[in-house]
Amino acid sequence: MRDREDARGAGGAVGVGEVDGAGGTTGAIGVLVVDDDFRVARVHRAYVERVDCFRVVGVAGSGEQALSAVGELRPDLVLLDLYLPDVFGLDVIPRLRTAGHECDVMVVSAAREADAVRGAVRHGVVDYLLKPFDFEDLRGRLERYAVQRGMLRDTVVRGQDDVDRVLAGAAMPVPSGLHRLPKGMSAETAGLVERTLREAEGSLSASECARLTGVSRVSARRYLEYFHAVGAAEVSLRYGATGRPERRYRFVGAGRGVVSGGSRA
């Protein structure tokens, strides 16, 4: 079973209720995984640690353990299950805020009730991912979160358009060629991917973009998700006869000058 293989490949998994040392990789986004099923928690940990720039700093199996771990480890992001043994997951969020913790929360839960989804939105979660999900589902959301988090740190509000973009979860656009890319991304590669998207007839998958640009599929997907996060590309799903739907990207940012033909940073 693939999930079990992923869990075994995590390396140094933290047991439910345990925590890692607070010191993480410089620049990495620290993640606390909260799930009462230790097998599921190990799989989620393995998934997170396969994504560049993310590091799991701890795992908790209950609401109380999550509150304690956040206080000790100060993660940037909490992957929060809702069906916990002691409290409903959403009830953890106001307690985090009351304690002064500003970590972001992404719900990962089997809870499909409309009330749960509405409650999550009211509590300001950054995303809501339904179980069961696979690595690609989580990776896309983590990559989008990383892009948005990086941009929001540097947002300058000059008018209503900037406010609207902040509320929509993305930072403002800046003049052509001056956009600050997230750490680890280059203007040259971003420009190459942007030109490829602009010139494509219709939409492209990450694999197609990788073939056309010569970069790896993982890198192509990261840049495509970046363009999606900043509003320069839209995503559609193509369903095949079997397997997961394919994510396809189409450039819609003409005139916004996200990278503008690969201008050098």
URCOR-V513931 format. One record per residue. N is the residue number from 1. SS is DSSP state (hx for helix, st for strand, lp for the rest). D_LAST is the distance of its C-alpha to the last C-alpha in Angstrom with 1 decimal. Layout:
{{N;SS;D_LAST} {N;SS;D_LAST}}
//
This chain:
{{1;lp;44.5} {2;hx;40.7} {3;hx;40.2} {4;hx;42.4} {5;hx;40.6} {6;hx;37.2} {7;hx;38.9} {8;hx;40.4} {9;lp;37.0} {10;lp;35.4} {11;lp;36.5} {12;lp;38.0} {13;lp;38.6} {14;lp;39.6} {15;lp;42.9} {16;lp;43.4} {17;lp;43.9} {18;lp;42.2} {19;st;38.9} {20;lp;36.5} {21;lp;35.7} {22;lp;33.2} {23;lp;30.8} {24;lp;28.1} {25;lp;25.1} {26;lp;22.5} {27;lp;20.0} {28;lp;22.2} {29;st;23.6} {30;st;27.3} {31;st;29.8} {32;st;33.5} {33;st;35.5} {34;st;38.7} {35;lp;41.3} {36;lp;45.1} {37;lp;45.3} {38;hx;44.3} {39;hx;43.9} {40;hx;41.5} {41;hx;39.6} {42;hx;39.2} {43;hx;37.9} {44;hx;35.3} {45;hx;34.3} {46;hx;33.9} {47;hx;31.8} {48;hx;29.4} {49;hx;28.9} {50;lp;28.0} {51;lp;24.8} {52;lp;21.7} {53;lp;20.9} {54;st;24.4} {55;st;27.5} {56;st;31.0} {57;st;32.5} {58;st;35.9} {59;st;38.3} {60;st;40.9} {61;lp;43.9} {62;lp;45.0} {63;hx;44.0} {64;hx;45.4} {65;hx;43.6} {66;hx;40.3} {67;hx;40.8} {68;hx;41.7} {69;hx;38.8} {70;hx;36.3} {71;hx;37.9} {72;hx;37.7} {73;hx;34.4} {74;lp;32.2} {75;lp;30.3} {76;lp;27.3} {77;st;28.9} {78;st;32.5} {79;st;33.6} {80;st;36.9} {81;lp;39.9} {82;lp;42.4} {83;st;45.7} {84;lp;46.1} {85;lp;49.6} {86;lp;49.9} {87;lp;47.9} {88;st;46.1} {89;lp;42.4} {90;hx;41.5} {91;hx;43.8} {92;hx;41.6} {93;hx;38.7} {94;hx;40.5} {95;hx;41.9} {96;hx;38.3} {97;hx;37.4} {98;hx;40.7} {99;lp;40.0} {100;lp;36.7} {101;lp;34.4} {102;lp;31.2} {103;lp;30.2} {104;st;29.4} {105;st;32.0} {106;st;31.9} {107;st;35.4} {108;st;36.4} {109;st;40.0} {110;lp;42.8} {111;lp;43.7} {112;lp;43.8} {113;lp;45.8} {114;hx;44.5} {115;hx;45.3} {116;hx;43.1} {117;hx;40.1} {118;hx;40.8} {119;hx;41.3} {120;hx;38.0} {121;hx;36.2} {122;hx;38.1} {123;lp;37.0} {124;lp;33.3} {125;lp;32.5} {126;lp;29.1} {127;st;30.6} {128;st;34.1} {129;st;34.6} {130;st;38.1} {131;lp;39.9} {132;lp;40.3} {133;lp;36.8} {134;lp;35.1} {135;hx;32.0} {136;hx;29.9} {137;hx;31.0} {138;hx;29.9} {139;hx;26.7} {140;hx;25.4} {141;hx;26.2} {142;hx;24.7} {143;hx;21.4} {144;hx;21.4} {145;hx;22.5} {146;hx;19.7} {147;hx;17.1} {148;hx;19.1} {149;hx;19.9} {150;hx;16.3} {151;hx;15.5} {152;hx;18.9} {153;hx;18.5} {154;lp;16.0} {155;lp;17.9} {156;lp;19.1} {157;lp;22.2} {158;lp;22.8} {159;lp;25.2} {160;hx;27.1} {161;hx;24.3} {162;hx;22.2} {163;hx;25.4} {164;hx;26.1} {165;hx;22.8} {166;hx;23.4} {167;hx;26.9} {168;lp;25.8} {169;lp;23.8} {170;lp;20.2} {171;lp;18.0} {172;lp;17.6} {173;lp;15.2} {174;lp;12.9} {175;lp;12.3} {176;lp;10.8} {177;lp;7.1} {178;lp;6.9} {179;lp;8.1} {180;lp;7.9} {181;lp;8.7} {182;lp;11.9} {183;lp;12.3} {184;lp;12.8} {185;lp;10.7} {186;lp;8.0} {187;hx;5.9} {188;hx;8.4} {189;hx;11.3} {190;hx;10.7} {191;hx;10.6} {192;hx;13.7} {193;hx;15.4} {194;hx;14.9} {195;hx;16.4} {196;hx;19.1} {197;hx;20.0} {198;hx;20.1} {199;hx;22.4} {200;lp;24.6} {201;lp;28.1} {202;lp;28.7} {203;lp;27.0} {204;st;25.7} {205;st;26.4} {206;hx;24.0} {207;hx;26.3} {208;hx;26.1} {209;hx;22.3} {210;hx;22.3} {211;hx;24.8} {212;hx;23.0} {213;hx;19.6} {214;lp;21.0} {215;lp;19.3} {216;lp;21.7} {217;hx;23.3} {218;hx;22.2} {219;hx;18.5} {220;hx;19.1} {221;hx;20.9} {222;hx;18.4} {223;hx;15.7} {224;hx;18.6} {225;hx;19.7} {226;hx;16.4} {227;hx;16.6} {228;hx;20.2} {229;hx;19.5} {230;lp;17.4} {231;lp;20.1} {232;lp;18.5} {233;st;21.0} {234;st;24.5} {235;st;26.5} {236;st;30.0} {237;st;32.4} {238;st;34.5} {239;lp;37.7} {240;lp;39.4} {241;lp;42.9} {242;lp;42.1} {243;lp;39.4} {244;lp;36.5} {245;lp;35.0} {246;st;31.9} {247;st;28.7} {248;st;27.4} {249;st;24.3} {250;st;24.2} {251;st;21.4} {252;lp;22.4} {253;lp;19.3} {254;lp;19.7} {255;lp;18.9} {256;lp;16.8} {257;lp;13.4} {258;lp;12.0} {259;lp;9.3} {260;lp;11.3} {261;lp;11.9} {262;lp;8.8} {263;lp;6.5} {264;lp;3.8} {265;lp;0.0}}
//
